[in-house]
């Protein structure tokens, strides 16, 4: 008594399974970078790839060397903990060559990125409904960006 009359289809399925599994492992060996796993579950060469990218950000220390007057105002104000390039964008080219002047910022757009009213923000964080607050005027019309508590005219 034969339990399986046609065992050929089982052997074909087993052969197909072995070929498929082997193909997956061969393909994986071909496409996985050689440095994968060098530092845990990462591609070791990624560090060199990142280091080879051009530098865009100078860091706030580079800004503070030349713009000491701004540093004095900023450190006494509400934006003391905000890095210069968070608002002004990447400035490595300007730090390397001061004649490379960065573009003037549109404070009506820039300030609202952080200060637009939202229920998700902490209650103590300064928030505004931009259209109601300024009527479309740029924020630096009334506020000094480095210390927004100071009015543009100089009064606190």
C-alpha atoms as an extended CHARMM CRD file, in Angstrom:
* protein
*
       156  EXT
         1         1  UNK       CA              0.0000000000        0.0000000000        0.0000000000  PROA      1               0.0000000000
         2         2  UNK       CA              1.5120000000        3.2610000000       -1.1520000000  PROA      2               0.0000000000
         3         3  UNK       CA              0.6290000000        6.3220000000        0.8490000000  PROA      3               0.0000000000
         4         4  UNK       CA              1.7150000000        8.5990000000       -1.9580000000  PROA      4               0.0000000000
         5         5  UNK       CA              1.0530000000        7.3530000000       -5.4610000000  PROA      5               0.0000000000
         6         6  UNK       CA              2.6660000000       10.2690000000       -7.2750000000  PROA      6               0.0000000000
         7         7  UNK       CA              5.5940000000       11.5080000000       -5.2400000000  PROA      7               0.0000000000
         8         8  UNK       CA              7.0880000000       13.2430000000       -8.2830000000  PROA      8               0.0000000000
         9         9  UNK       CA              5.1870000000       16.4680000000       -7.6150000000  PROA      9               0.0000000000
        10        10  UNK       CA              6.5650000000       16.5360000000       -4.0360000000  PROA      10              0.0000000000
        11        11  UNK       CA             10.1240000000       16.1950000000       -5.3390000000  PROA      11              0.0000000000
        12        12  UNK       CA              9.5160000000       18.9370000000       -7.9010000000  PROA      12              0.0000000000
        13        13  UNK       CA              8.1510000000       21.2410000000       -5.1680000000  PROA      13              0.0000000000
        14        14  UNK       CA             11.1310000000       20.4530000000       -2.9030000000  PROA      14              0.0000000000
        15        15  UNK       CA             13.5440000000       21.1400000000       -5.7720000000  PROA      15              0.0000000000
        16        16  UNK       CA             11.7730000000       24.4080000000       -6.5650000000  PROA      16              0.0000000000
        17        17  UNK       CA             11.9610000000       25.4030000000       -2.8800000000  PROA      17              0.0000000000
        18        18  UNK       CA             15.6990000000       24.6320000000       -2.7100000000  PROA      18              0.0000000000
        19        19  UNK       CA             16.4100000000       26.5450000000       -5.9390000000  PROA      19              0.0000000000
        20        20  UNK       CA             14.3350000000       29.5380000000       -4.7680000000  PROA      20              0.0000000000
        21        21  UNK       CA             15.9790000000       29.6680000000       -1.3360000000  PROA      21              0.0000000000
        22        22  UNK       CA             19.4440000000       29.3280000000       -2.8540000000  PROA      22              0.0000000000
        23        23  UNK       CA             18.6510000000       32.1040000000       -5.3510000000  PROA      23              0.0000000000
        24        24  UNK       CA             17.6140000000       34.4380000000       -2.5350000000  PROA      24              0.0000000000
        25        25  UNK       CA             20.8600000000       33.8540000000       -0.6320000000  PROA      25              0.0000000000
        26        26  UNK       CA             22.9890000000       34.2960000000       -3.7740000000  PROA      26              0.0000000000
        27        27  UNK       CA             21.1440000000       37.5070000000       -4.7090000000  PROA      27              0.0000000000
        28        28  UNK       CA             21.5150000000       38.7870000000       -1.1350000000  PROA      28              0.0000000000
        29        29  UNK       CA             25.2800000000       38.1450000000       -1.2470000000  PROA      29              0.0000000000
        30        30  UNK       CA             25.5440000000       40.0330000000       -4.5460000000  PROA      30              0.0000000000
        31        31  UNK       CA             23.5390000000       43.1520000000       -3.5580000000  PROA      31              0.0000000000
        32        32  UNK       CA             24.6180000000       43.5310000000        0.0930000000  PROA      32              0.0000000000
        33        33  UNK       CA             27.5260000000       46.0060000000        0.3520000000  PROA      33              0.0000000000
        34        34  UNK       CA             30.7930000000       44.5330000000        1.6280000000  PROA      34              0.0000000000
        35        35  UNK       CA             30.9080000000       46.9530000000        4.5580000000  PROA      35              0.0000000000
        36        36  UNK       CA             27.4150000000       46.0420000000        5.7660000000  PROA      36              0.0000000000
        37        37  UNK       CA             27.5610000000       44.8260000000        9.3520000000  PROA      37              0.0000000000
        38        38  UNK       CA             30.9200000000       46.4390000000       10.0680000000  PROA      38              0.0000000000
        39        39  UNK       CA             29.3510000000       48.5700000000       12.8210000000  PROA      39              0.0000000000
        40        40  UNK       CA             26.3870000000       46.4490000000       13.8090000000  PROA      40              0.0000000000
        41        41  UNK       CA             23.4020000000       46.6130000000       11.4800000000  PROA      41              0.0000000000
        42        42  UNK       CA             24.8890000000       49.4310000000        9.3690000000  PROA      42              0.0000000000
        43        43  UNK       CA             26.9580000000       49.9470000000        6.2500000000  PROA      43              0.0000000000
        44        44  UNK       CA             30.4370000000       50.9560000000        7.4210000000  PROA      44              0.0000000000
        45        45  UNK       CA             31.2090000000       52.9090000000        4.2410000000  PROA      45              0.0000000000
        46        46  UNK       CA             28.2670000000       55.2220000000        4.9870000000  PROA      46              0.0000000000
        47        47  UNK       CA             30.4800000000       57.1960000000        7.3810000000  PROA      47              0.0000000000
        48        48  UNK       CA             32.9590000000       57.9580000000        4.5970000000  PROA      48              0.0000000000
        49        49  UNK       CA             30.0910000000       58.8550000000        2.2400000000  PROA      49              0.0000000000
        50        50  UNK       CA             28.7710000000       61.3390000000        4.7950000000  PROA      50              0.0000000000
        51        51  UNK       CA             32.2250000000       62.7930000000        5.4380000000  PROA      51              0.0000000000
        52        52  UNK       CA             32.7090000000       63.3320000000        1.6880000000  PROA      52              0.0000000000
        53        53  UNK       CA             29.5890000000       65.5170000000        1.4250000000  PROA      53              0.0000000000
        54        54  UNK       CA             30.2180000000       69.2720000000        1.2400000000  PROA      54              0.0000000000
        55        55  UNK       CA             29.9200000000       71.2350000000        4.4770000000  PROA      55              0.0000000000
        56        56  UNK       CA             26.8690000000       73.5290000000        4.4850000000  PROA      56              0.0000000000
        57        57  UNK       CA             26.5420000000       74.6000000000        8.1160000000  PROA      57              0.0000000000
        58        58  UNK       CA             29.2060000000       76.6810000000        9.8610000000  PROA      58              0.0000000000
        59        59  UNK       CA             27.8600000000       76.3720000000       13.4010000000  PROA      59              0.0000000000
        60        60  UNK       CA             26.9050000000       79.2160000000       15.7170000000  PROA      60              0.0000000000
        61        61  UNK       CA             30.4910000000       79.6580000000       16.9120000000  PROA      61              0.0000000000
        62        62  UNK       CA             31.5320000000       80.8040000000       13.4150000000  PROA      62              0.0000000000
        63        63  UNK       CA             28.7400000000       83.4100000000       13.4460000000  PROA      63              0.0000000000
        64        64  UNK       CA             29.6000000000       84.6470000000       16.9260000000  PROA      64              0.0000000000
        65        65  UNK       CA             33.2050000000       85.4730000000       15.9870000000  PROA      65              0.0000000000
        66        66  UNK       CA             32.1470000000       88.3050000000       13.6640000000  PROA      66              0.0000000000
        67        67  UNK       CA             28.6500000000       89.2010000000       14.8800000000  PROA      67              0.0000000000
        68        68  UNK       CA             29.4020000000       89.9590000000       18.5320000000  PROA      68              0.0000000000
        69        69  UNK       CA             26.7680000000       92.7250000000       18.6940000000  PROA      69              0.0000000000
        70        70  UNK       CA             24.0630000000       90.2680000000       17.6620000000  PROA      70              0.0000000000
        71        71  UNK       CA             25.3250000000       87.6920000000       20.1770000000  PROA      71              0.0000000000
        72        72  UNK       CA             24.9740000000       90.2230000000       22.9880000000  PROA      72              0.0000000000
        73        73  UNK       CA             21.3770000000       91.0270000000       22.0000000000  PROA      73              0.0000000000
        74        74  UNK       CA             20.4550000000       87.3960000000       21.3400000000  PROA      74              0.0000000000
        75        75  UNK       CA             21.8550000000       85.9460000000       24.5710000000  PROA      75              0.0000000000
        76        76  UNK       CA             19.7780000000       88.4130000000       26.6000000000  PROA      76              0.0000000000
        77        77  UNK       CA             16.6250000000       87.6570000000       24.6160000000  PROA      77              0.0000000000
        78        78  UNK       CA             14.0500000000       84.9240000000       24.0980000000  PROA      78              0.0000000000
        79        79  UNK       CA             15.9710000000       83.3860000000       21.1880000000  PROA      79              0.0000000000
        80        80  UNK       CA             19.1480000000       82.7610000000       23.2260000000  PROA      80              0.0000000000
        81        81  UNK       CA             18.9300000000       78.9890000000       22.7270000000  PROA      81              0.0000000000
        82        82  UNK       CA             18.1500000000       79.1250000000       19.0030000000  PROA      82              0.0000000000
        83        83  UNK       CA             21.0910000000       78.3720000000       16.7280000000  PROA      83              0.0000000000
        84        84  UNK       CA             21.7700000000       81.0950000000       14.1220000000  PROA      84              0.0000000000
        85        85  UNK       CA             21.4100000000       78.7150000000       11.1780000000  PROA      85              0.0000000000
        86        86  UNK       CA             18.0220000000       77.4980000000       12.3860000000  PROA      86              0.0000000000
        87        87  UNK       CA             16.6330000000       80.7770000000       11.0380000000  PROA      87              0.0000000000
        88        88  UNK       CA             19.3250000000       81.9990000000        8.6520000000  PROA      88              0.0000000000
        89        89  UNK       CA             19.9360000000       78.6470000000        6.9490000000  PROA      89              0.0000000000
        90        90  UNK       CA             23.2930000000       77.0400000000        6.1300000000  PROA      90              0.0000000000
        91        91  UNK       CA             26.0340000000       79.6710000000        6.2420000000  PROA      91              0.0000000000
        92        92  UNK       CA             29.3350000000       77.8220000000        5.7220000000  PROA      92              0.0000000000
        93        93  UNK       CA             29.9550000000       79.7130000000        2.4600000000  PROA      93              0.0000000000
        94        94  UNK       CA             29.3730000000       83.0450000000        4.2180000000  PROA      94              0.0000000000
        95        95  UNK       CA             31.6740000000       82.0420000000        7.0990000000  PROA      95              0.0000000000
        96        96  UNK       CA             34.4310000000       81.1160000000        4.6190000000  PROA      96              0.0000000000
        97        97  UNK       CA             33.9230000000       84.2680000000        2.5260000000  PROA      97              0.0000000000
        98        98  UNK       CA             32.0720000000       87.1560000000        4.2370000000  PROA      98              0.0000000000
        99        99  UNK       CA             31.5260000000       88.8690000000        0.8660000000  PROA      99              0.0000000000
       100       100  UNK       CA             29.1490000000       85.9860000000        0.0800000000  PROA      100             0.0000000000
       101       101  UNK       CA             26.1560000000       87.7460000000        1.6370000000  PROA      101             0.0000000000
       102       102  UNK       CA             23.1740000000       85.5680000000        2.5940000000  PROA      102             0.0000000000
       103       103  UNK       CA             19.7250000000       86.5030000000        1.3290000000  PROA      103             0.0000000000
       104       104  UNK       CA             17.4750000000       88.7640000000        3.4340000000  PROA      104             0.0000000000
       105       105  UNK       CA             14.9530000000       86.6850000000        5.3370000000  PROA      105             0.0000000000
       106       106  UNK       CA             11.1990000000       87.1040000000        4.9510000000  PROA      106             0.0000000000
       107       107  UNK       CA             10.2160000000       87.2230000000        8.6160000000  PROA      107             0.0000000000
       108       108  UNK       CA              6.5020000000       87.0900000000        7.7450000000  PROA      108             0.0000000000
       109       109  UNK       CA              7.1190000000       83.5190000000        6.5610000000  PROA      109             0.0000000000
       110       110  UNK       CA             10.0760000000       82.4840000000        8.7170000000  PROA      110             0.0000000000
       111       111  UNK       CA              8.7920000000       83.3660000000       12.2070000000  PROA      111             0.0000000000
       112       112  UNK       CA              5.4460000000       81.6680000000       11.6490000000  PROA      112             0.0000000000
       113       113  UNK       CA              7.2100000000       78.3480000000       11.0820000000  PROA      113             0.0000000000
       114       114  UNK       CA              7.8090000000       78.1840000000       14.8300000000  PROA      114             0.0000000000
       115       115  UNK       CA              5.2770000000       80.6270000000       16.2460000000  PROA      115             0.0000000000
       116       116  UNK       CA              2.0670000000       79.7350000000       14.3840000000  PROA      116             0.0000000000
       117       117  UNK       CA             -0.6990000000       79.0220000000       16.8930000000  PROA      117             0.0000000000
       118       118  UNK       CA             -1.2170000000       75.3190000000       17.5370000000  PROA      118             0.0000000000
       119       119  UNK       CA             -2.8890000000       73.4180000000       20.3420000000  PROA      119             0.0000000000
       120       120  UNK       CA              0.0170000000       70.9540000000       20.2610000000  PROA      120             0.0000000000
       121       121  UNK       CA              2.5250000000       73.5490000000       21.4720000000  PROA      121             0.0000000000
       122       122  UNK       CA              3.1510000000       74.2590000000       25.1540000000  PROA      122             0.0000000000
       123       123  UNK       CA              0.8850000000       76.9680000000       26.5710000000  PROA      123             0.0000000000
       124       124  UNK       CA              3.8200000000       79.1950000000       27.5630000000  PROA      124             0.0000000000
       125       125  UNK       CA              5.3460000000       79.1630000000       24.0680000000  PROA      125             0.0000000000
       126       126  UNK       CA              4.6800000000       82.4330000000       22.1810000000  PROA      126             0.0000000000
       127       127  UNK       CA              2.1120000000       81.6960000000       19.4700000000  PROA      127             0.0000000000
       128       128  UNK       CA              0.2980000000       83.9720000000       17.0490000000  PROA      128             0.0000000000
       129       129  UNK       CA             -2.4120000000       83.8210000000       14.4320000000  PROA      129             0.0000000000
       130       130  UNK       CA             -0.2220000000       85.5730000000       11.8500000000  PROA      130             0.0000000000
       131       131  UNK       CA             -3.0070000000       87.1410000000        9.7880000000  PROA      131             0.0000000000
       132       132  UNK       CA             -4.8080000000       88.5130000000       12.8590000000  PROA      132             0.0000000000
       133       133  UNK       CA             -1.6210000000       89.5240000000       14.6840000000  PROA      133             0.0000000000
       134       134  UNK       CA              0.2060000000       91.4850000000       12.0040000000  PROA      134             0.0000000000
       135       135  UNK       CA             -2.2250000000       92.0380000000        9.1660000000  PROA      135             0.0000000000
       136       136  UNK       CA              0.3490000000       90.6810000000        6.7060000000  PROA      136             0.0000000000
       137       137  UNK       CA              3.2650000000       92.8470000000        7.8610000000  PROA      137             0.0000000000
       138       138  UNK       CA              6.6590000000       91.2420000000        8.3000000000  PROA      138             0.0000000000
       139       139  UNK       CA              7.4610000000       90.4230000000       11.9350000000  PROA      139             0.0000000000
       140       140  UNK       CA             10.5930000000       92.5930000000       11.9320000000  PROA      140             0.0000000000
       141       141  UNK       CA              8.3820000000       95.6170000000       11.3030000000  PROA      141             0.0000000000
       142       142  UNK       CA              7.4730000000       95.5520000000       15.0160000000  PROA      142             0.0000000000
       143       143  UNK       CA              9.9220000000       93.0650000000       16.6090000000  PROA      143             0.0000000000
       144       144  UNK       CA             13.6880000000       92.6590000000       16.6480000000  PROA      144             0.0000000000
       145       145  UNK       CA             14.2410000000       89.0460000000       15.5430000000  PROA      145             0.0000000000
       146       146  UNK       CA             17.2260000000       88.3940000000       17.8300000000  PROA      146             0.0000000000
       147       147  UNK       CA             15.2250000000       89.5950000000       20.8680000000  PROA      147             0.0000000000
       148       148  UNK       CA             11.5350000000       89.7330000000       19.8930000000  PROA      148             0.0000000000
       149       149  UNK       CA             10.5220000000       91.3420000000       23.2070000000  PROA      149             0.0000000000
       150       150  UNK       CA             12.2840000000       94.5240000000       22.0260000000  PROA      150             0.0000000000
       151       151  UNK       CA             10.0900000000       96.5740000000       19.7150000000  PROA      151             0.0000000000
       152       152  UNK       CA             11.6210000000       97.6380000000       16.4140000000  PROA      152             0.0000000000
       153       153  UNK       CA             11.8180000000      101.1730000000       17.7990000000  PROA      153             0.0000000000
       154       154  UNK       CA             14.0060000000       99.9660000000       20.7110000000  PROA      154             0.0000000000
       155       155  UNK       CA             11.5560000000       99.8920000000       23.6560000000  PROA      155             0.0000000000
       156       156  UNK       CA             11.1120000000       96.6500000000       25.5980000000  PROA      156             0.0000000000
